């Protein structure tokens, strides 16, 4: 028995279309499904980084769920503890990678002192990002 063409097309589309994100993306150019809206910490991080760096691209991904069972995370409330951040900004021009990371750590100092446990950073200038 042959499946109707429509069913095969739908299956193919399901394979080709990206799956819904399980992490939040705060890029101004990315779509955010309601189920992945950022929490208060991610929102605060976005506001601070936007203000300080004026990035051309900013993506903040909450990786906390991957670390929920770890010993260091037991008893931690709120769940926003681990993030991956990609920031593209002219503010990074002329800086070595370690200096760029230090700049981001300085911007997010209050968050790091108040529950942000881990931060994975990718920091680039627009020219580097375009490559």
N, CA, C and O atoms as a printed pandas DataFrame, in Angstrom:
     atom_number atom_name residue_name chain_id  residue_number  x_coord  y_coord  z_coord
0              1         N          UNK        A               1    0.839   -1.180    0.000
1              2        CA          UNK        A               1    0.000    0.000    0.000
2              3         C          UNK        A               1    0.888    1.250    0.000
3              4         O          UNK        A               1    1.837    1.350    0.778
4              5         N          UNK        A               2    0.571    2.179   -0.867
5              6        CA          UNK        A               2    1.343    3.425   -0.979
6              7         C          UNK        A               2    0.731    4.490   -0.088
7              8         O          UNK        A               2   -0.488    4.612    0.032
8              9         N          UNK        A               3    1.601    5.245    0.523
9             10        CA          UNK        A               3    1.114    6.390    1.304
10            11         C          UNK        A               3    0.810    7.530    0.352
11            12         O          UNK        A               3    1.523    7.701   -0.637
12            13         N          UNK        A               4   -0.222    8.314    0.615
13            14        CA          UNK        A               4   -0.511    9.455   -0.243
14            15         C          UNK        A               4    0.674   10.414   -0.290
15            16         O          UNK        A               4    1.434   10.520    0.673
16            17         N          UNK        A               5    0.829   11.112   -1.413
17            18        CA          UNK        A               5    1.926   12.052   -1.600
18            19         C          UNK        A               5    1.967   13.102   -0.505
19            20         O          UNK        A               5    3.046   13.485   -0.054
20            21         N          UNK        A               6    0.816   13.566   -0.075
21            22        CA          UNK        A               6    0.751   14.588    0.963
22            23         C          UNK        A               6    1.406   14.102    2.247
23            24         O          UNK        A               6    2.139   14.855    2.889
24            25         N          UNK        A               7    1.153   12.857    2.631
25            26        CA          UNK        A               7    1.749   12.317    3.842
26            27         C          UNK        A               7    3.270   12.253    3.725
27            28         O          UNK        A               7    3.980   12.587    4.674
28            29         N          UNK        A               8    3.776   11.821    2.557
29            30        CA          UNK        A               8    5.221   11.761    2.363
30            31         C          UNK        A               8    5.831   13.159    2.407
31            32         O          UNK        A               8    6.908   13.352    2.973
32            33         N          UNK        A               9    5.143   14.135    1.810
33            34        CA          UNK        A               9    5.645   15.511    1.831
34            35         C          UNK        A               9    5.686   16.046    3.245
35            36         O          UNK        A               9    6.647   16.701    3.649
36            37         N          UNK        A              10    4.636   15.762    3.994
37            38        CA          UNK        A              10    4.593   16.236    5.378
38            39         C          UNK        A              10    5.732   15.614    6.173
39            40         O          UNK        A              10    6.372   16.295    6.974
40            41         N          UNK        A              11    5.991   14.333    5.962
41            42        CA          UNK        A              11    7.088   13.669    6.677
42            43         C          UNK        A              11    8.430   14.285    6.304
43            44         O          UNK        A              11    9.289   14.497    7.160
44            45         N          UNK        A              12    8.598   14.569    5.014
45            46        CA          UNK        A              12    9.835   15.192    4.556
46            47         C          UNK        A              12    9.995   16.571    5.166
47            48         O          UNK        A              12   11.088   16.942    5.595
48            49         N          UNK        A              13    8.910   17.331    5.207
49            50        CA          UNK        A              13    8.970   18.662    5.818
50            51         C          UNK        A              13    9.339   18.572    7.293
51            52         O          UNK        A              13   10.116   19.386    7.793
52            53         N          UNK        A              14    8.789   17.594    7.983
53            54        CA          UNK        A              14    9.103   17.431    9.399
54            55         C          UNK        A              14   10.585   17.154    9.595
55            56         O          UNK        A              14   11.172   17.592   10.584
56            57         N          UNK        A              15   11.190   16.435    8.666
57            58        CA          UNK        A              15   12.621   16.157    8.759
58            59         C          UNK        A              15   13.462   17.390    8.447
59            60         O          UNK        A              15   14.531   17.579    9.027
60            61         N          UNK        A              16   12.981   18.224    7.534
61            62        CA          UNK        A              16   13.758   19.380    7.092
62            63         C          UNK        A              16   13.610   20.593    8.001
63            64         O          UNK        A              16   14.538   21.391    8.130
64            65         N          UNK        A              17   12.451   20.734    8.628
65            66        CA          UNK        A              17   12.221   21.905    9.468
66            67         C          UNK        A              17   12.968   21.761   10.783
67            68         O          UNK        A              17   13.062   20.661   11.328
68            69         N          UNK        A              18   13.501   22.865   11.297
69            70        CA          UNK        A              18   14.195   22.785   12.582
70            71         C          UNK        A              18   13.217   22.429   13.688
71            72         O          UNK        A              18   12.048   22.814   13.654
72            73         N          UNK        A              19   13.704   21.702   14.649
73            74        CA          UNK        A              19   12.877   21.338   15.790
74            75         C          UNK        A              19   12.776   22.525   16.733
75            76         O          UNK        A              19   13.667   23.374   16.753
76            77         N          UNK        A              20   11.713   22.596   17.510
77            78        CA          UNK        A              20   11.574   23.717   18.441
78            79         C          UNK        A              20   12.761   23.771   19.401
79            80         O          UNK        A              20   13.266   22.740   19.845
80            81         N          UNK        A              21   13.187   24.967   19.707
81            82        CA          UNK        A              21   14.321   25.143   20.604
82            83         C          UNK        A              21   13.923   24.753   22.022
83            84         O          UNK        A              21   12.809   25.031   22.466
84            85         N          UNK        A              22   14.840   24.112   22.719
85            86        CA          UNK        A              22   14.596   23.809   24.120
86            87         C          UNK        A              22   15.298   24.822   25.006
87            88         O          UNK        A              22   15.107   24.824   26.222
88            89         N          UNK        A              23   16.084   25.656   24.423
89            90        CA          UNK        A              23   16.735   26.725   25.170
90            91         C          UNK        A              23   16.261   28.055   24.607
91            92         O          UNK        A              23   15.755   28.123   23.487
92            93         N          UNK        A              24   16.426   29.095   25.383
93            94        CA          UNK        A              24   15.938   30.385   24.907
94            95         C          UNK        A              24   17.037   31.102   24.144
95            96         O          UNK        A              24   18.214   31.013   24.492
96            97         N          UNK        A              25   16.651   31.791   23.132
97            98        CA          UNK        A              25   17.575   32.598   22.363
98            99         C          UNK        A              25   17.112   34.033   22.450
99           100         O          UNK        A              25   15.958   34.337   22.147
100          101         N          UNK        A              26   17.985   34.902   22.855
101          102        CA          UNK        A              26   17.593   36.283   23.046
102          103         C          UNK        A              26   18.035   37.176   21.905
103          104         O          UNK        A              26   18.008   38.401   22.018
104          105         N          UNK        A              27   18.438   36.569   20.822
105          106        CA          UNK        A              27   18.805   37.367   19.663
106          107         C          UNK        A              27   17.591   38.133   19.179
107          108         O          UNK        A              27   16.495   37.577   19.109
108          109         N          UNK        A              28   17.768   39.371   18.853
109          110        CA          UNK        A              28   16.656   40.196   18.378
110          111         C          UNK        A              28   16.115   39.666   17.046
111          112         O          UNK        A              28   14.972   39.946   16.685
112          113         N          UNK        A              29   16.935   38.901   16.318
113          114        CA          UNK        A              29   16.513   38.408   15.013
114          115         C          UNK        A              29   15.924   37.011   15.071
115          116         O          UNK        A              29   15.446   36.506   14.055
116          117         N          UNK        A              30   15.947   36.374   16.230
117          118        CA          UNK        A              30   15.458   34.997   16.320
118          119         C          UNK        A              30   14.045   34.954   16.888
119          120         O          UNK        A              30   13.680   35.771   17.733
120          121         N          UNK        A              31   13.261   33.998   16.421
121          122        CA          UNK        A              31   11.920   33.757   16.925
122          123         C          UNK        A              31   12.019   33.035   18.251
123          124         O          UNK        A              31   12.834   32.126   18.409
124          125         N          UNK        A              32   11.195   33.434   19.206
125          126        CA          UNK        A              32   11.164   32.796   20.509
126          127         C          UNK        A              32    9.787   32.202   20.763
127          128         O          UNK        A              32    8.841   32.957   20.987
128          129         N          UNK        A              33    9.635   30.888   20.739
129          130        CA          UNK        A              33    8.345   30.317   21.089
130          131         C          UNK        A              33    8.003   30.663   22.535
131          132         O          UNK        A              33    8.897   30.834   23.363
132          133         N          UNK        A              34    6.719   30.764   22.836
133          134        CA          UNK        A              34    6.278   31.135   24.171
134          135         C          UNK        A              34    6.847   30.208   25.228
135          136         O          UNK        A              34    7.164   30.650   26.332
136          137         N          UNK        A              35    6.981   28.923   24.906
137          138        CA          UNK        A              35    7.472   27.950   25.875
138          139         C          UNK        A              35    8.939   28.136   26.222
139          140         O          UNK        A              35    9.417   27.533   27.183
140          141         N          UNK        A              36    9.657   28.941   25.482
141          142        CA          UNK        A              36   11.078   29.128   25.754
142          143         C          UNK        A              36   11.394   30.578   26.118
143          144         O          UNK        A              36   12.520   31.034   25.921
144          145         N          UNK        A              37   10.427   31.287   26.635
145          146        CA          UNK        A              37   10.675   32.674   27.031
146          147         C          UNK        A              37   11.737   32.692   28.132
147          148         O          UNK        A              37   11.740   31.825   29.006
148          149         N          UNK        A              38   12.625   33.665   28.092
149          150        CA          UNK        A              38   13.715   33.712   29.066
150          151         C          UNK        A              38   13.214   34.038   30.466
151          152         O          UNK        A              38   12.190   34.696   30.652
152          153         N          UNK        A              39   13.973   33.555   31.440
153          154        CA          UNK        A              39   13.670   33.862   32.827
154          155         C          UNK        A              39   14.234   35.226   33.194
155          156         O          UNK        A              39   14.829   35.903   32.355
156          157         N          UNK        A              40   14.048   35.630   34.451
157          158        CA          UNK        A              40   14.491   36.957   34.875
158          159         C          UNK        A              40   16.003   37.161   34.772
159          160         O          UNK        A              40   16.449   38.254   34.424
160          161         N          UNK        A              41   16.794   36.137   35.066
161          162        CA          UNK        A              41   18.248   36.283   34.985
162          163         C          UNK        A              41   18.685   36.463   33.533
163          164         O          UNK        A              41   19.502   37.336   33.240
164          165         N          UNK        A              42   18.157   35.656   32.628
165          166        CA          UNK        A              42   18.510   35.774   31.209
166          167         C          UNK        A              42   18.103   37.143   30.665
167          168         O          UNK        A              42   18.830   37.740   29.869
168          169         N          UNK        A              43   16.962   37.629   31.087
169          170        CA          UNK        A              43   16.487   38.938   30.638
170          171         C          UNK        A              43   17.406   40.048   31.144
171          172         O          UNK        A              43   17.747   40.967   30.398
172          173         N          UNK        A              44   17.804   39.960   32.404
173          174        CA          UNK        A              44   18.733   40.945   32.986
174          175         C          UNK        A              44   20.083   40.910   32.270
175          176         O          UNK        A              44   20.677   41.953   31.996
176          177         N          UNK        A              45   20.558   39.703   31.972
177          178        CA          UNK        A              45   21.826   39.565   31.253
178          179         C          UNK        A              45   21.728   40.227   29.884
179          180         O          UNK        A              45   22.633   40.955   29.476
180          181         N          UNK        A              46   20.625   39.974   29.173
181          182        CA          UNK        A              46   20.442   40.575   27.853
182          183         C          UNK        A              46   20.452   42.095   27.946
183          184         O          UNK        A              46   21.134   42.758   27.165
184          185         N          UNK        A              47   19.712   42.648   28.884
185          186        CA          UNK        A              47   19.637   44.107   29.035
186          187         C          UNK        A              47   21.014   44.711   29.283
187          188         O          UNK        A              47   21.379   45.713   28.668
188          189         N          UNK        A              48   21.771   44.102   30.181
189          190        CA          UNK        A              48   23.106   44.626   30.513
190          191         C          UNK        A              48   24.061   44.531   29.326
191          192         O          UNK        A              48   24.785   45.481   29.029
192          193         N          UNK        A              49   24.059   43.387   28.650
193          194        CA          UNK        A              49   24.964   43.204   27.512
194          195         C          UNK        A              49   24.581   44.108   26.347
195          196         O          UNK        A              49   25.460   44.644   25.672
196          197         N          UNK        A              50   23.285   44.286   26.099
197          198        CA          UNK        A              50   22.841   45.195   25.037
198          199         C          UNK        A              50   23.312   46.621   25.338
199          200         O          UNK        A              50   23.820   47.312   24.455
200          201         N          UNK        A              51   23.144   47.046   26.566
201          202        CA          UNK        A              51   23.509   48.416   26.951
202          203         C          UNK        A              51   25.021   48.641   26.881
203          204         O          UNK        A              51   25.477   49.668   26.380
204          205         N          UNK        A              52   25.787   47.688   27.380
205          206        CA          UNK        A              52   27.240   47.868   27.476
206          207         C          UNK        A              52   27.982   47.622   26.167
207          208         O          UNK        A              52   28.999   48.263   25.903
208          209         N          UNK        A              53   27.480   46.693   25.340
209          210        CA          UNK        A              53   28.232   46.284   24.153
210          211         C          UNK        A              53   27.616   46.741   22.832
211          212         O          UNK        A              53   28.303   46.755   21.811
212          213         N          UNK        A              54   26.340   47.113   22.832
213          214        CA          UNK        A              54   25.621   47.435   21.593
214          215         C          UNK        A              54   25.933   46.385   20.523
215          216         O          UNK        A              54   26.405   46.727   19.439
216          217         N          UNK        A              55   25.672   45.115   20.822
217          218        CA          UNK        A              55   26.059   44.049   19.891
218          219         C          UNK        A              55   25.232   44.044   18.611
219          220         O          UNK        A              55   24.067   44.441   18.599
220          221         N          UNK        A              56   25.860   43.587   17.543
221          222        CA          UNK        A              56   25.131   43.386   16.295
222          223         C          UNK        A              56   24.422   42.037   16.327
223          224         O          UNK        A              56   23.462   41.818   15.588
224          225         N          UNK        A              57   24.892   41.140   17.177
225          226        CA          UNK        A              57   24.253   39.841   17.390
226          227         C          UNK        A              57   24.484   39.447   18.834
227          228         O          UNK        A              57   25.600   39.549   19.344
228          229         N          UNK        A              58   23.427   38.998   19.491
229          230        CA          UNK        A              58   23.530   38.530   20.866
230          231         C          UNK        A              58   22.620   37.330   21.020
231          232         O          UNK        A              58   21.423   37.399   20.744
232          233         N          UNK        A              59   23.200   36.231   21.464
233          234        CA          UNK        A              59   22.415   35.024   21.713
234          235         C          UNK        A              59   22.753   34.522   23.103
235          236         O          UNK        A              59   23.923   34.341   23.442
236          237         N          UNK        A              60   21.731   34.299   23.901
237          238        CA          UNK        A              60   21.900   33.794   25.254
238          239         C          UNK        A              60   21.086   32.516   25.358
239          240         O          UNK        A              60   19.868   32.527   25.175
240          241         N          UNK        A              61   21.761   31.422   25.650
241          242        CA          UNK        A              61   21.099   30.125   25.731
242          243         C          UNK        A              61   21.212   29.608   27.159
243          244         O          UNK        A              61   22.306   29.520   27.717
244          245         N          UNK        A              62   20.075   29.272   27.734
245          246        CA          UNK        A              62   20.031   28.745   29.094
246          247         C          UNK        A              62   20.318   27.245   29.041
247          248         O          UNK        A              62   19.490   26.467   28.566
248          249         N          UNK        A              63   21.474   26.849   29.521
249          250        CA          UNK        A              63   21.883   25.448   29.539
250          251         C          UNK        A              63   21.663   24.802   30.904
251          252         O          UNK        A              63   22.159   23.703   31.153
252          253         N          UNK        A              64   20.941   25.457   31.773
253          254        CA          UNK        A              64   20.786   25.007   33.164
254          255         C          UNK        A              64   20.208   23.608   33.288
255          256         O          UNK        A              64   20.627   22.840   34.154
256          257         N          UNK        A              65   19.256   23.269   32.438
257          258        CA          UNK        A              65   18.614   21.956   32.534
258          259         C          UNK        A              65   19.614   20.813   32.369
259          260         O          UNK        A              65   19.413   19.729   32.916
260          261         N          UNK        A              66   20.677   21.049   31.629
261          262        CA          UNK        A              66   21.703   20.016   31.426
262          263         C          UNK        A              66   22.478   19.720   32.706
263          264         O          UNK        A              66   23.133   18.683   32.811
264          265         N          UNK        A              67   22.407   20.632   33.680
265          266        CA          UNK        A              67   23.219   20.513   34.891
266          267         C          UNK        A              67   22.376   20.383   36.158
267          268         O          UNK        A              67   22.912   20.445   37.264
268          269         N          UNK        A              68   21.082   20.207   36.011
269          270        CA          UNK        A              68   20.169   20.203   37.154
270          271         C          UNK        A              68   20.503   19.142   38.196
271          272         O          UNK        A              68   20.320   19.391   39.387
272          273         N          UNK        A              69   20.981   17.981   37.799
273          274        CA          UNK        A              69   21.266   16.912   38.744
274          275         C          UNK        A              69   22.654   16.951   39.352
275          276         O          UNK        A              69   22.965   16.116   40.202
276          277         N          UNK        A              70   23.488   17.876   38.956
277          278        CA          UNK        A              70   24.862   17.928   39.462
278          279         C          UNK        A              70   24.879   18.327   40.937
279          280         O          UNK        A              70   24.021   19.079   41.400
280          281         N          UNK        A              71   25.852   17.821   41.654
281          282        CA          UNK        A              71   25.946   18.055   43.092
282          283         C          UNK        A              71   25.956   19.544   43.440
283          284         O          UNK        A              71   25.320   19.957   44.410
284          285         N          UNK        A              72   26.663   20.342   42.666
285          286        CA          UNK        A              72   26.753   21.777   42.962
286          287         C          UNK        A              72   25.419   22.498   42.781
287          288         O          UNK        A              72   25.241   23.604   43.291
288          289         N          UNK        A              73   24.484   21.883   42.062
289          290        CA          UNK        A              73   23.206   22.539   41.772
290          291         C          UNK        A              73   22.076   22.094   42.687
291          292         O          UNK        A              73   20.966   22.619   42.597
292          293         N          UNK        A              74   22.338   21.140   43.561
293          294        CA          UNK        A              74   21.300   20.667   44.480
294          295         C          UNK        A              74   20.907   21.784   45.429
295          296         O          UNK        A              74   21.761   22.425   46.042
296          297         N          UNK        A              75   19.624   22.006   45.541
297          298        CA          UNK        A              75   19.117   23.040   46.439
298          299         C          UNK        A              75   19.099   24.437   45.850
299          300         O          UNK        A              75   18.626   25.370   46.500
300          301         N          UNK        A              76   19.606   24.606   44.628
301          302        CA          UNK        A              76   19.610   25.920   43.981
302          303         C          UNK        A              76   18.208   26.208   43.474
303          304         O          UNK        A              76   17.619   25.396   42.760
304          305         N          UNK        A              77   17.679   27.357   43.842
305          306        CA          UNK        A              77   16.330   27.736   43.415
306          307         C          UNK        A              77   16.408   28.616   42.179
307          308         O          UNK        A              77   17.397   29.317   41.961
308          309         N          UNK        A              78   15.370   28.572   41.385
309          310        CA          UNK        A              78   15.288   29.438   40.218
310          311         C          UNK        A              78   15.740   28.774   38.941
311          312         O          UNK        A              78   15.202   29.075   37.875
312          313         N          UNK        A              79   16.708   27.882   39.010
313          314        CA          UNK        A              79   17.100   27.107   37.855
314          315         C          UNK        A              79   17.972   27.783   36.818
315          316         O          UNK        A              79   18.506   27.092   35.951
316          317         N          UNK        A              80   18.147   29.088   36.856
317          318        CA          UNK        A              80   18.978   29.768   35.865
318          319         C          UNK        A              80   20.411   29.851   36.393
319          320         O          UNK        A              80   20.760   30.778   37.123
320          321         N          UNK        A              81   21.228   28.882   36.020
321          322        CA          UNK        A              81   22.581   28.809   36.569
322          323         C          UNK        A              81   23.673   28.707   35.518
323          324         O          UNK        A              81   24.799   29.145   35.756
324          325         N          UNK        A              82   23.363   28.139   34.363
325          326        CA          UNK        A              82   24.359   27.879   33.317
326          327         C          UNK        A              82   23.897   28.482   31.991
327          328         O          UNK        A              82   22.779   28.229   31.543
328          329         N          UNK        A              83   24.759   29.277   31.370
329          330        CA          UNK        A              83   24.394   29.931   30.111
330          331         C          UNK        A              83   25.532   29.863   29.108
331          332         O          UNK        A              83   26.707   29.854   29.475
332          333         N          UNK        A              84   25.162   29.814   27.834
333          334        CA          UNK        A              84   26.098   29.995   26.732
334          335         C          UNK        A              84   25.733   31.322   26.084
335          336         O          UNK        A              84   24.570   31.568   25.763
336          337         N          UNK        A              85   26.733   32.174   25.893
337          338        CA          UNK        A              85   26.500   33.505   25.332
338          339         C          UNK        A              85   27.377   33.693   24.101
339          340         O          UNK        A              85   28.583   33.451   24.139
340          341         N          UNK        A              86   26.755   34.127   23.015
341          342        CA          UNK        A              86   27.490   34.547   21.827
342          343         C          UNK        A              86   27.215   36.032   21.658
343          344         O          UNK        A              86   26.066   36.445   21.503
344          345         N          UNK        A              87   28.268   36.828   21.687
345          346        CA          UNK        A              87   28.136   38.275   21.534
346          347         C          UNK        A              87   29.060   38.746   20.420
347          348         O          UNK        A              87   30.248   38.422   20.401
348          349         N          UNK        A              88   28.499   39.513   19.493
349          350        CA          UNK        A              88   29.259   40.079   18.385
350          351         C          UNK        A              88   29.160   41.590   18.513
351          352         O          UNK        A              88   28.073   42.162   18.437
352          353         N          UNK        A              89   30.321   42.236   18.710
353          354        CA          UNK        A              89   30.302   43.672   18.964
354          355         C          UNK        A              89   31.614   44.329   18.544
355          356         O          UNK        A              89   32.686   43.734   18.648
356          357         N          UNK        A              90   31.506   45.557   18.073
357          358        CA          UNK        A              90   32.700   46.364   17.782
358          359         C          UNK        A              90   33.463   46.679   19.059
359          360         O          UNK        A              90   34.650   47.001   19.007
360          361         N          UNK        A              91   32.800   46.593   20.197
361          362        CA          UNK        A              91   33.458   46.857   21.478
362          363         C          UNK        A              91   34.610   45.888   21.738
363          364         O          UNK        A              91   35.472   46.170   22.571
364          365         N          UNK        A              92   34.639   44.761   21.044
365          366        CA          UNK        A              92   35.706   43.770   21.218
366          367         C          UNK        A              92   36.915   44.020   20.310
367          368         O          UNK        A              92   37.918   43.314   20.416
368          369         N          UNK        A              93   36.832   44.993   19.440
369          370        CA          UNK        A              93   37.925   45.272   18.506
370          371         C          UNK        A              93   39.210   45.591   19.265
371          372         O          UNK        A              93   39.206   46.373   20.216
372          373         N          UNK        A              94   40.298   44.979   18.833
373          374        CA          UNK        A              94   41.605   45.221   19.430
374          375         C          UNK        A              94   41.850   44.483   20.736
375          376         O          UNK        A              94   42.908   44.650   21.342
376          377         N          UNK        A              95   40.905   43.677   21.180
377          378        CA          UNK        A              95   41.054   42.923   22.435
378          379         C          UNK        A              95   41.401   41.472   22.148
379          380         O          UNK        A              95   40.933   40.885   21.172
380          381         N          UNK        A              96   42.231   40.904   23.017
381          382        CA          UNK        A              96   42.486   39.470   22.972
382          383         C          UNK        A              96   41.264   38.746   23.547
383          384         O          UNK        A              96   40.483   39.355   24.279
384          385         N          UNK        A              97   41.084   37.466   23.233
385          386        CA          UNK        A              97   39.921   36.734   23.749
386          387         C          UNK        A              97   39.760   36.820   25.268
387          388         O          UNK        A              97   38.646   36.995   25.761
388          389         N          UNK        A              98   40.842   36.701   25.998
389          390        CA          UNK        A              98   40.728   36.759   27.465
390          391         C          UNK        A              98   40.234   38.140   27.923
391          392         O          UNK        A              98   39.485   38.234   28.895
392          393         N          UNK        A              99   40.644   39.196   27.239
393          394        CA          UNK        A              99   40.173   40.542   27.586
394          395         C          UNK        A              99   38.683   40.696   27.284
395          396         O          UNK        A              99   37.957   41.349   28.034
396          397         N          UNK        A             100   38.239   40.102   26.203
397          398        CA          UNK        A             100   36.814   40.146   25.852
398          399         C          UNK        A             100   35.983   39.448   26.920
399          400         O          UNK        A             100   34.941   39.949   27.342
400          401         N          UNK        A             101   36.464   38.283   27.351
401          402        CA          UNK        A             101   35.746   37.534   28.376
402          403         C          UNK        A             101   35.737   38.307   29.692
403          404         O          UNK        A             101   34.718   38.347   30.380
404          405         N          UNK        A             102   36.849   38.909   30.040
405          406        CA          UNK        A             102   36.902   39.716   31.256
406          407         C          UNK        A             102   35.901   40.865   31.201
407          408         O          UNK        A             102   35.280   41.206   32.208
408          409         N          UNK        A             103   35.751   41.455   30.026
409          410        CA          UNK        A             103   34.787   42.548   29.851
410          411         C          UNK        A             103   33.365   42.055   30.123
411          412         O          UNK        A             103   32.595   42.717   30.818
412          413         N          UNK        A             104   33.024   40.895   29.574
413          414        CA          UNK        A             104   31.691   40.333   29.802
414          415         C          UNK        A             104   31.505   39.977   31.275
415          416         O          UNK        A             104   30.445   40.238   31.845
416          417         N          UNK        A             105   32.531   39.378   31.901
417          418        CA          UNK        A             105   32.443   39.042   33.323
418          419         C          UNK        A             105   32.220   40.291   34.173
419          420         O          UNK        A             105   31.467   40.256   35.147
420          421         N          UNK        A             106   32.872   41.385   33.808
421          422        CA          UNK        A             106   32.689   42.642   34.534
422          423         C          UNK        A             106   31.256   43.151   34.382
423          424         O          UNK        A             106   30.646   43.602   35.352
424          425         N          UNK        A             107   30.727   43.077   33.173
425          426        CA          UNK        A             107   29.350   43.525   32.916
426          427         C          UNK        A             107   28.355   42.694   33.727
427          428         O          UNK        A             107   27.372   43.227   34.242
428          429         N          UNK        A             108   28.612   41.391   33.839
429          430        CA          UNK        A             108   27.690   40.478   34.518
430          431         C          UNK        A             108   28.140   40.131   35.934
431          432         O          UNK        A             108   27.767   39.086   36.467
432          433         N          UNK        A             109   28.931   40.996   36.537
433          434        CA          UNK        A             109   29.494   40.733   37.864
434          435         C          UNK        A             109   28.415   40.446   38.909
435          436         O          UNK        A             109   28.544   39.482   39.664
436          437         N          UNK        A             110   27.365   41.249   38.972
437          438        CA          UNK        A             110   26.306   41.032   39.961
438          439         C          UNK        A             110   25.622   39.683   39.762
439          440         O          UNK        A             110   25.289   39.008   40.736
440          441         N          UNK        A             111   25.413   39.293   38.523
441          442        CA          UNK        A             111   24.773   38.018   38.227
442          443         C          UNK        A             111   25.667   36.851   38.626
443          444         O          UNK        A             111   25.183   35.848   39.150
444          445         N          UNK        A             112   26.976   36.977   38.380
445          446        CA          UNK        A             112   27.919   35.927   38.767
446          447         C          UNK        A             112   27.994   35.779   40.285
447          448         O          UNK        A             112   28.187   34.675   40.794
448          449         N          UNK        A             113   27.844   36.864   40.993
449          450        CA          UNK        A             113   27.860   36.818   42.464
450          451         C          UNK        A             113   26.520   36.351   43.029
451          452         O          UNK        A             113   26.445   35.919   44.179
452          453         N          UNK        A             114   25.459   36.437   42.215
453          454        CA          UNK        A             114   24.132   36.154   42.732
454          455         C          UNK        A             114   23.478   34.878   42.220
455          456         O          UNK        A             114   22.251   34.785   42.251
456          457         N          UNK        A             115   24.226   33.905   41.756
457          458        CA          UNK        A             115   23.610   32.641   41.370
458          459         C          UNK        A             115   23.992   32.119   40.004
459          460         O          UNK        A             115   23.815   30.932   39.729
460          461         N          UNK        A             116   24.516   32.979   39.136
461          462        CA          UNK        A             116   24.994   32.510   37.836
462          463         C          UNK        A             116   26.255   31.698   38.091
463          464         O          UNK        A             116   27.267   32.229   38.550
464          465         N          UNK        A             117   26.183   30.400   37.789
465          466        CA          UNK        A             117   27.257   29.478   38.158
466          467         C          UNK        A             117   28.280   29.267   37.047
467          468         O          UNK        A             117   29.475   29.131   37.313
468          469         N          UNK        A             118   27.806   29.242   35.796
469          470        CA          UNK        A             118   28.712   28.951   34.685
470          471         C          UNK        A             118   28.310   29.747   33.452
471          472         O          UNK        A             118   27.128   29.914   33.153
472          473         N          UNK        A             119   29.318   30.229   32.751
473          474        CA          UNK        A             119   29.095   31.063   31.579
474          475         C          UNK        A             119   30.070   30.634   30.493
475          476         O          UNK        A             119   31.284   30.751   30.662
476          477         N          UNK        A             120   29.543   30.136   29.380
477          478        CA          UNK        A             120   30.355   29.765   28.225
478          479         C          UNK        A             120   30.261   30.913   27.229
479          480         O          UNK        A             120   29.161   31.271   26.807
480          481         N          UNK        A             121   31.388   31.492   26.849
481          482        CA          UNK        A             121   31.384   32.701   26.022
482          483         C          UNK        A             121   32.005   32.493   24.652
483          484         O          UNK        A             121   33.041   31.845   24.505
484          485         N          UNK        A             122   31.336   33.065   23.648
485          486        CA          UNK        A             122   31.897   33.240   22.319
486          487         C          UNK        A             122   31.791   34.726   22.039
487          488         O          UNK        A             122   30.691   35.271   21.953
488          489         N          UNK        A             123   32.932   35.381   21.896
489          490        CA          UNK        A             123   32.955   36.831   21.713
490          491         C          UNK        A             123   33.729   37.144   20.441
491          492         O          UNK        A             123   34.879   36.735   20.280
492          493         N          UNK        A             124   33.076   37.881   19.536
493          494        CA          UNK        A             124   33.690   38.189   18.251
494          495         C          UNK        A             124   33.370   39.621   17.835
495          496         O          UNK        A             124   32.402   40.221   18.301
496          497         N          UNK        A             125   34.207   40.151   16.947
497          498        CA          UNK        A             125   33.882   41.415   16.294
498          499         C          UNK        A             125   32.996   41.069   15.093
499          500         O          UNK        A             125   32.963   39.911   14.679
500          501         N          UNK        A             126   32.283   42.038   14.530
501          502        CA          UNK        A             126   31.476   41.755   13.346
502          503         C          UNK        A             126   32.293   41.177   12.185
503          504         O          UNK        A             126   31.802   40.307   11.466
504          505         N          UNK        A             127   33.518   41.643   11.993
505          506        CA          UNK        A             127   34.360   41.129   10.906
506          507         C          UNK        A             127   34.717   39.660   11.147
507          508         O          UNK        A             127   34.719   38.863   10.209
508          509         N          UNK        A             128   35.013   39.303   12.374
509          510        CA          UNK        A             128   35.335   37.914   12.701
510          511         C          UNK        A             128   34.106   37.014   12.541
511          512         O          UNK        A             128   34.206   35.881   12.071
512          513         N          UNK        A             129   32.972   37.532   12.932
513          514        CA          UNK        A             129   31.725   36.764   12.848
514          515         C          UNK        A             129   31.312   36.508   11.405
515          516         O          UNK        A             129   30.709   35.481   11.094
516          517         N          UNK        A             130   31.639   37.447   10.533
517          518        CA          UNK        A             130   31.270   37.323    9.125
518          519         C          UNK        A             130   32.076   36.254    8.391
519          520         O          UNK        A             130   31.657   35.783    7.334
520          521         N          UNK        A             131   33.231   35.866    8.942
521          522        CA          UNK        A             131   34.105   34.878    8.275
522          523         C          UNK        A             131   33.502   33.492    8.309
523          524         O          UNK        A             131   34.100   32.546    7.797
